[in-house]
């Protein structure tokens, strides 16, 4: 129960951090391109990899803390980092077809369903 509570708290902090980073970048760079989301996703991917690497190479981050940080904070900060992590895992183990299906599928199906959801929402 404590682990779930900590993941929830970390998730709240991740969401607030994403909102802050995205808003700051949006104010600096303007709104003609989604620079805020772009920045959050690439920063999140870097931080996810950094935390993952540190936790694999040393005991500086316990497995419990890693779960709370990566699932809670990073999961709320950007799901793109998790998508990149899982896809990279497929590449690292030579699973090229699942990698292509994951990347291509999520992008193509995600855009399609977003469009369908938007159309349905407007029709309701």
N, C-alpha and C positions, 0 to 999 in steps of 0.2 A: 504494500500500500504506500509506503514511504517513497519507493522508487517512482511510482506513478505520479505522486504529488510533485516530486522534483522534476520529472519530465514535463509535467504541466506548467510549472513555474518557469522552467527553461524555455518552453515553447512560447509562453507569454513574452518573455524577454527577447526571444528571437523575432517574434512578430513586431514588437515595438522597435527593435533595431532595424529591421527591414524597412519599416515605415520611415524611420529617421534617415537612413542612408538614401533610400529612394527619393525622399522629399528634398534632401540637401542637394543631391546630384541634379535633380530636376530643376531646382532653382538656379543652380550654377550653369547648367548646360542648355536649358530651355526644354520645350515640350514637342519639338518637331520629330524627335526620335525617342523611343522609350529608354533613355540613358539611365534612368533610375533603376528600372528593373534589370537592365543589362549589367549595371554596376553591382547590384545586389547578387545577381546570379554568378558573376565571375568571381567576386570577392568571396561569396559563399563556397564556391567550388575550391578556391585556394585554401580557405580556412578548414574546410572539411578534409582535404588532403593533408594539410599540415597537422591537424589534430590526429588523424588516422595514422600518419607516419610516426609522430611522436609516441603515440600509444603502442605502436607495434615494436618500436626500437628501444624503448626504455620503460621504466616503471613510473615515469613522471605523471602519467594519467592512468588511474586504475580502470579496469574493465567496466566497473559500475559508473564511474564518472564519464568514461567515453560514451557509454550508452545514453546517459542523461544529456551530454553535450551534443552528440551527433544526432540523436533522435529528437530530443526536445528543442534545443536552441537552433541547431542547423536545419532541422526539419521544418521549423517555422520560418526561419530566416530565408530559406530557399529550398524548394523541393528539387530544383535543378541540380543542386550539389549531390543529392541522393541518386538522381537519375544518372549523373555523370559517374558517380562511384560504382553503381551497379553495372553500367555499360563498360567501364574500364575493367572491372573484374572479368567480364566476359572476354574482352580482348586479351587480357593477361593469361587466360587459360585456353586461348585459341578457339573460342566458341564464336566463330565469325558469323555464322548464320543467325544464331540467337542475338548477337550484337546488332546485326543489320535489322532484324525484325523488331528489336526493342527500340532502337533509335528511329528507324523509318516509321514504324508503327505508331509510336507515341506522337511523333510530329504530325504525320498525316492524319491519324485518327483524332488526335487532339484538336487540330485545326478544324476538321470536319464536324466533330461534335460541338465545338464552340460555336461554329456557324449555325448548326442545327438548333442548339439551345437558344441562341440569340433570335433566330427566326421564330421559334416556338414562343419564346418570351414576348416578342413583339405581337404575335398573333393572339395571345391570351388577353 
